[in-house]
Amino acid sequence: MSKEFCQVIISATSEKEAKLISKILIKRKLIAGSLIIKGPSIYWWQDEIVEKMYYNVHAYSLLSKKKEIISEVEKIHQDQVPVISFSKIDGNKSFLEWIKKYVN
């Protein structure tokens, strides 16, 4: 059962972009919900070190929605290479049932 559930972490360049990504994925029933967290980011881009504020969308879904989530985020995202990572999760029964109820 636990192998089908995942947490998706999606980077966003602004709070507005993070909210838009969350709302679109929720409306399309690709995620059950999300948590948006702001923080500094330091990374390599085009052979330079960049420091920038980013927003991370922590979303909860099913692994079967991976391709659809990636496709939707890439349509919206301003970065050429957005972070869209998937981690398998397990949890309490009511949490997993909540995910299953809202992701189709």
N, C-alpha and C positions, 0 to 999 in steps of 0.2 A: 504493500500500500504506500509506504513512504517514498518509493522511487518515483512516483508520478507527480509529486509536489515539488515546487521550487520557489526560491527567492530570486528575483531579478533585480540587479542593480544597474541603473541607467544614469549616466552622467547627463547634466543639463547645464547650459551656459548661463541661464538666468532663472529666477524664480518663476517668471512668466512661462518659460519653456518647460520647466519641470511640471508646473500645474497643467499645462496643455497636454503634455505627454500622458500624465496620470489620467486626466479626464477622458481623453480619447480612448486609452486602453480600457478604462472602466466601462465607458459607454459601449464599446465593442465586445464587452464581456471577455476580454483577454486576460485581465487581472481582477482579483477580488477587491483589492485596495492597495494603498501605498502610503508611505511615510516619506516626507521630503526633508532632507538634512543639508544644511549649508556648511561649507568649510573650504579652507585653502587647499589648492592643488599645486603640485610641482611635478613637471613632466618634461620629457624630451619631445620636441616637435621641430621638424626640418632642421636637425642638427643644432638646435639651440634649447637651452633650458628655459622653460616658461613657468611663471608663477601667476596664478589666476584663481579667483573665487569660483567655485562650482557648486552646484546643487546635485545631490544624489537622490534619485528616486529609488526607494526600497519597495518593491512590489511583490505580491504573492500570487502565484499562478500554478498552472499545470505544465509539465515539460512538453506535453503535446502541442502547446501553443507557441513554442519557441520561434518557429519560422515566421508566424504571423506577427508576433511582437517585434521581432527584428525588422520586418518589412515596414510596419507602421512607424516605428521610431526613426528609421532612416529617412522616411518621407518628411518628417517634422524637424529633425535635429539640424542645428546650424553647423556643427563640427563635421569635418570630412570623415573623421574616424571616431564616432561616439563610442563610449564604453557601454556595452550591453552584455552583462555577464549573468550566467545562470548557475545557481548552486542548488543541488538537491537538498531538500529539508524534510524533517519529520517534526512532529509536534503533538500537542494534546489533541484528542479526538474532536473536540468542538471547534478548534481552530482549523483543522483539516477539512471538516465538514462544511465550515463557512466558505473556504476556498472553493470546494467542489460545487457548492450551491450557486455561486455567482460567476464561475468561469464556465463557459459553454464552448 
